[in-house]
Amino acid sequence: MLTGKLFIVPTPIGNLEDITFRAIKVLKEVNLILAEDTRTSKKLLQHYNINTPMQSHHMHNEHKTIDGILHKLKSGDQIALISDAGTPAISDPGFLLSRACVEQGIEIECLPGATAFVPALVISGLPNDRFVFEGFLPLKKGRQTRLETLAEESRTMVFYESPHKLLKTISQFVTYFGPQRLISVSRELTKMYEETVRGTTSEVLAYFESIPPKGEFVIVVAGKK
């Protein structure tokens, strides 16, 4: 029986030009594109004259849609998975479907491309030969325990954060990591208002207390010496 393939396709994190020729080719040739938010992805597809049908696939419906997607793949369809920005499954939907494909023996191919934490880590000025990616911290349950554990981490740490939780997170870094721990905070990467603020946790907290946080953030924190 003919078996299809799932393509994991990274999309730009801001600047629409940050997509590979190969990604555009795949998105044009597959039978279906699974998009985190079809309204957001529609702008990208229109920009590159991609007319492939789209289907919504996000954290709130992925458990319900996986069986139907697997059926399409087993029937021979070529399907691409994209998120709103960056590489799917990195703090975005995609892991559940990828795992299901592996379990079902369906081929998966992941294209290289944009991921927000890589440029933030590289330009942070902090050691990047060894690092840990933490993504988003737990909202409530387990948050304190996680921070207590990470306070002893010797490798550089990378976090994602939303604008309305940024001050809370950095203030907790001051508490758990200390006011002198070095930190780098990048926002709006690849966009017009891209900005990176570096300093100690207390200095960066003071900066964003004076300037209301806007955009999506990547926080890079030095490990414990």
C-alpha positions, -999 to +999 in steps of 0.1 A: +000+000+000+012+035-009+023+054+022+026+092+023+051+114+041+049+141+067+070+171+061+079+193+091+084+228+075+098+257+095+083+291+087+097+326+093+096+339+128+090+375+116+106+385+083+088+367+055+120+364+035+134+339+061+121+308+043+141+284+022+134+277-015+129+241-006+103+249+020+083+269-006+086+240-031+074+214-005+044+236+005+034+240-031+037+203-039+021+186-009-016+176-009-024+193+024-008+219+048-016+215+085-014+250+101-015+262+137-036+292+127-048+292+091-054+330+092-018+336+101-004+311+077-027+324+049-006+356+047+026+336+042+011+313+016-004+343-003+030+360-003+046+331-021+016+322-043+010+289-025-025+275-032-023+242-013-054+234+009-050+241+046-064+224+076-063+237+112-040+217+135-033+232+169-029+224+206-067+224+212-076+200+184-045+179+177-057+150+198-089+148+177-074+153+143-045+129+144-064+098+134-078+115+103-043+128+094-028+094+098-055+079+075-046+104+048-009+097+052-015+059+050-035+065+019-005+081+002-010+118+008+020+141+013+013+165+042+032+195+055+030+207+091+037+243+098+033+265+129+026+302+131+064+309+133+095+288+135+099+250+136+068+230+146+071+209+178+095+234+194+071+249+220+045+245+193+021+217+181+038+189+163+052+164+188+020+143+191+017+139+153+054+132+148+053+105+175+022+089+160+039+088+126+069+071+141+047+046+159+028+039+126+059+036+105+051+067+084+081+086+070+088+120+085+111+146+070+121+178+088+134+207+068+160+230+084+149+265+090+140+293+115+138+287+152+137+317+175+160+305+202+190+300+180+197+336+170+188+348+205+214+323+220+241+333+194+238+370+200+234+368+238+272+369+244+267+340+268+284+306+264+266+285+238+288+255+235+265+237+260+230+249+268+196+237+278+163+247+261+135+251+287+109+268+265+080+281+286+082+276+323+052+259+340+025+285+346+016+274+382+021+238+393+058+229+393+071+263+385+088+269+419+103+235+419+116+240+383+132+273+392+149+258+423+163+230+402+175+254+374+192+276+400+219+249+402+222+245+364+257+253+351+248+254+314+233+284+297+195+283+298+171+294+271+134+303+278+104+316+258+081+341+274+051+362+265+050+400+271+025+399+299+045+374+319+080+388+312+083+409+343+071+381+366+096+357+351+126+380+353+117+390+389+117+353+397+151+349+381+163+377+404+149+357+433+161+322+424+192+329+403+204+361+421+204+398+411+239+395+395+232+366+372+239+376+335+209+375+312+201+385+276+165+392+265+156+393+228+123+404+213+107+407+179+136+388+163+140+394+125+113+421+127+115+459+124+116+465+162+141+437+170+159+444+203+182+426+226+188+438+262+218+424+281+229+428+317+223+413+351+188+400+360+182+431+382+194+455+355+172+439+328+142+438+351+146+475+358+148+482+320+115+464+312+098+479+343+104+513+327+095+502+291+063+481+288+072+447+272+059+442+237+063+413+213+075+377+218+106+371+240+135+347+242+154+349+274+190+335+277+204+331+312+239+323+322+244+291+341+256+290+377+294+294+380 
